[in-house]
Amino acid sequence: MENIINTAFILGAGLGTRLRPLTENCPKPLLPMGGRPIITYAMEHLRAIGVQKFIINTHHCPEKYAEAFPDNQWQGIPVTFRHEPVLLDTAGGIKNIEDLIAAEERIIVYNGDIITNLPLQPLIAAHFAQKGEVTLALRSRGHLLNVNIDEKGFICDLRHALNNAGAMSCQFAGIYVIERSFLTRLEQGKAESTVTVWLQMIKKNPHSVAGIIIDEGYWHDVGTIGEYEKLNQGGF
């Protein structure tokens, strides 16, 4: 089967400040949702497309991850944890796992605090078709439409930093595919957002960061206590 991605990096190191006090002693992705940790929904979603290895970064209450996954696996899929004593943000976190990614490999990066069943195969197919370094999953609807795409589907602005409205404003779904070569753009130990790096890429080459709109399925960002409680009561 072609267009397979074997490794997923699930972002689990955030502080979950918007969900305090629930996250005072628990990482946000490990909060219970429907009787199991939120992060396991991401794992289930990724397993369905053939992912064979999970990498999760940790920072706040890392021992809770060891308690949740004492055998360093989830349903037979190995889980590797990479602790960040100092929070490195998204780009820094990705650079910090560089040694865990094989040469010529690409990985799928997935926010550990979202609940979604949007189809991932279109994202993967688009990434292989574009043959670029980065492809973002987008939604045409949402509460934060701050990713702009041009007529060909390339990202032309993020967070209105370049004042380029493009053809359409979209919501970032918190899921993207990157080639290992993308990591050469990142600096080891530097706390930095991928958004900063993507903007630098776009400035140099308007067709360097691809995007694909995937509106099928549901998508939820567990961002507030109200949203968390609603979802935990079967709101998805």
Phi, psi and omega per residue, in radians:
M1 nan 2.243 -3.085
E2 -1.561 3.039 3.122
N3 0.972 0.789 3.121
I4 -1.716 2.435 2.997
I5 -2.031 2.115 -3.031
N6 -1.540 -0.466 -2.997
T7 -2.079 2.350 3.061
A8 -2.115 2.376 3.052
F9 -1.872 1.972 -3.130
I10 -1.771 2.162 -3.082
L11 -1.365 1.949 -3.068
G12 -2.190 0.215 -2.981
A13 -1.693 -0.032 -3.079
G14 -1.130 2.826 -3.094
L15 -1.504 -0.317 3.127
G16 1.096 0.672 -3.034
T17 -1.081 -0.563 -3.105
R18 -1.266 -0.232 -3.128
L19 -1.882 0.216 3.033
R20 -1.153 2.504 0.190
P21 -1.537 0.040 -3.098
L22 -1.058 -0.514 -3.066
T23 -1.758 0.182 -3.137
E24 -1.006 -0.726 -3.086
N25 -2.154 0.428 -3.121
C26 -2.701 2.288 3.049
P27 -1.069 2.483 -3.110
K28 -0.907 -0.777 -3.122
P29 -1.147 -0.204 3.134
L30 -1.751 -0.006 3.057
L31 -1.045 2.475 -3.120
P32 -1.215 2.399 3.088
M33 -2.421 1.964 -3.097
G34 1.082 0.542 3.080
G35 1.543 0.086 3.101
R36 -2.579 2.829 -3.079
P37 -1.074 2.486 3.121
I38 -0.903 -0.726 -3.041
I39 -1.084 -0.428 -3.121
T40 -1.212 -0.359 3.044
Y41 -1.193 -0.680 3.059
A42 -1.114 -0.762 -3.133
M43 -1.071 -0.763 3.126
E44 -1.082 -0.751 3.130
H45 -1.077 -0.751 -3.085
L46 -1.311 -0.624 3.096
R47 -1.054 -0.596 -3.096
A48 -1.133 -0.348 3.116
I49 -1.817 0.175 3.019
G50 1.722 0.151 3.100
V51 -1.075 2.353 -3.056
Q52 -2.034 -0.053 -3.138
K53 -2.638 2.325 3.073
F54 -1.909 2.414 2.952
I55 -2.115 2.310 -3.126
I56 -2.259 2.227 3.045
N57 -1.542 2.579 -3.096
T58 -2.287 2.738 3.061
H59 -2.657 -1.212 -3.121
H60 -1.330 2.183 3.109
C61 0.875 0.977 -3.086
P62 -1.076 -0.470 -3.130
E63 -1.109 -0.399 3.126
K64 -1.175 -0.562 3.081
Y65 -1.181 -0.682 3.098
A66 -1.107 -0.609 3.107
E67 -1.245 -0.656 -3.103
A68 -1.305 -0.541 -3.117
F69 -2.279 1.190 -3.024
P70 -1.121 -0.405 -3.130
D71 -1.745 0.196 -3.110
N72 0.916 0.742 3.077
Q73 -2.746 2.777 3.044
W74 -2.367 1.997 -3.129
Q75 0.854 0.783 3.063
G76 1.524 -0.124 3.129
I77 -1.690 2.188 -3.108
P78 -1.144 2.501 3.123
V79 -2.127 2.137 3.075
T80 -1.879 2.229 3.126
F81 -1.772 2.403 3.093
R82 -2.196 1.896 -3.069
H83 -1.407 2.501 3.066
E84 -2.050 1.716 3.106
P85 -1.009 -0.658 3.016
V86 -1.959 2.207 -3.083
L87 -1.064 2.237 -2.994
L88 -1.834 -0.006 -3.071
D89 1.113 -3.028 -2.966
T90 -1.224 -0.885 -3.125
A91 -1.133 -0.761 3.111
G92 -1.094 -0.663 3.112
G93 -1.149 -0.678 3.105
I94 -1.156 -0.772 3.113
K95 -1.052 -0.579 -3.077
N96 -1.219 -0.229 3.111
I97 -1.918 0.253 -3.052
E98 -0.947 -0.673 -3.098
D99 -1.226 -0.209 -3.130
L100 -1.646 -0.037 -3.094
I101 -1.923 2.216 -3.098
A102 -1.229 2.738 3.076
A103 -1.050 2.464 3.137
E104 1.145 0.238 3.129
E105 -1.605 2.723 2.948
R106 -2.158 2.687 -3.120
I107 -2.247 2.772 3.016
I108 -1.826 2.232 -3.130
V109 -1.803 2.378 -2.941
Y110 -2.479 2.134 3.078
N111 -1.079 2.311 -3.054
G112 -1.384 0.033 -3.073
D113 -2.119 0.434 3.079
I114 -1.987 2.658 3.078
I115 -2.102 1.987 -3.089
T116 -2.681 2.704 2.992
N117 -2.212 0.395 3.127
L118 -1.016 2.468 -3.112
P119 -1.142 2.246 -3.087
L120 -1.596 -0.360 -3.112
Q121 -1.046 -0.684 3.082
P122 -1.048 -0.626 3.090
L123 -1.115 -0.817 -3.114
I124 -1.142 -0.758 3.132
A125 -1.082 -0.718 3.128
A126 -1.122 -0.690 -3.140
H127 -1.116 -0.801 3.136
F128 -1.157 -0.627 -3.125
A129 -1.190 -0.719 -3.111
Q130 -1.291 -0.462 -3.137
K131 1.013 0.575 3.102
G132 -1.759 -2.970 -3.109
E133 -1.578 -0.487 -3.009
V134 -2.476 2.370 3.019
T135 -2.411 2.177 -3.080
L136 -1.784 2.448 2.983
A137 -1.493 2.293 -3.067
L138 -2.221 2.783 3.014
R139 -2.142 2.479 -3.124
S140 -1.400 -0.220 3.125
R141 -2.203 2.674 3.118
G142 2.776 3.055 -3.085
H143 -1.500 -0.185 -3.091
L144 -2.387 1.451 -3.090
L145 -1.578 1.288 -3.041
N146 -2.107 0.393 2.991
V147 -2.063 2.150 -3.088
N148 -1.873 2.405 3.115
I149 -2.103 2.678 3.101
D150 -1.596 -3.036 -3.063
E151 -1.122 -0.432 -3.123
K152 -1.647 0.013 3.097
G153 1.583 0.171 3.076
F154 -1.550 2.580 3.121
I155 -1.241 2.209 3.134
C156 -2.007 -0.157 3.084
D157 -2.863 2.647 3.085
L158 -2.401 2.256 3.114
R159 0.975 0.509 3.064
H160 1.054 0.426 -3.082
A161 -1.250 -0.472 -3.058
L162 -1.892 0.021 -3.125
N163 0.941 0.701 -3.141
N164 -2.082 1.773 -3.073
A165 -1.237 -0.431 3.137
G166 1.081 -2.585 -3.110
A167 -1.699 -0.374 -3.040
M168 -2.842 2.549 3.052
S169 -1.797 2.364 -3.042
C170 -2.308 2.930 3.026
Q171 -1.740 2.306 3.048
F172 -1.297 2.277 -3.058
A173 -1.528 -0.046 3.117
G174 1.334 0.346 3.111
I175 -2.362 2.320 3.140
Y176 -2.727 2.783 3.110
V177 -1.951 2.348 3.093
I178 -2.284 2.529 2.987
E179 -1.412 2.670 3.097
R180 -1.021 -0.538 -3.141
S181 -1.064 -0.423 3.107
F182 -1.069 -0.529 -3.078
L183 -1.171 -0.343 3.107
T184 -1.195 -0.290 3.108
R185 -1.428 -0.170 -3.012
L186 -1.800 2.698 -3.102
E187 -1.887 2.228 -3.114
Q188 -1.046 2.289 3.076
G189 1.411 -0.033 -3.115
K190 -1.575 2.193 3.070
A191 -1.364 1.945 -3.030
E192 -2.688 2.577 3.096
S193 -1.514 2.549 3.034
T194 -1.076 -0.493 3.132
V195 -1.023 -0.741 3.117
T196 -1.039 -0.774 -3.122
V197 -1.188 -0.757 3.135
W198 -1.076 -0.691 3.108
L199 -1.101 -0.687 3.095
Q200 -1.095 -0.704 3.122
M201 -1.129 -0.769 -3.104
I202 -1.118 -0.679 3.123
K203 -1.060 -0.643 -3.119
K204 -1.426 -0.603 -3.097
N205 -2.585 1.891 -3.084
P206 -1.051 -0.274 -3.119
H207 -1.963 0.573 -3.071
S208 -1.671 -0.355 -3.138
V209 -2.162 2.012 -3.080
A210 -1.639 2.794 3.075
G211 -2.510 2.729 3.060
I212 -2.458 2.295 3.121
I213 -1.453 2.195 3.101
I214 -2.259 1.734 -3.073
D215 -1.664 -0.166 -3.134
E216 -1.176 2.678 3.089
G217 1.348 -3.133 3.108
Y218 -1.758 2.782 3.121
W219 -2.613 2.191 3.138
H220 -2.354 2.349 2.986
D221 -1.739 2.062 -3.123
V222 -1.373 1.354 -2.957
G223 -1.787 -0.343 -3.118
T224 -2.353 2.838 3.114
I225 -1.089 -0.665 3.111
G226 -1.081 -0.781 3.116
E227 -1.145 -0.695 3.124
Y228 -1.081 -0.816 -3.119
E229 -1.129 -0.699 3.110
K230 -1.087 -0.812 3.128
L231 -1.164 -0.651 -3.115
N232 -1.181 -0.328 3.093
Q233 -1.655 0.254 3.088
G234 1.612 0.499 -3.079
G235 -1.438 0.329 3.091
F236 -2.419 nan nan
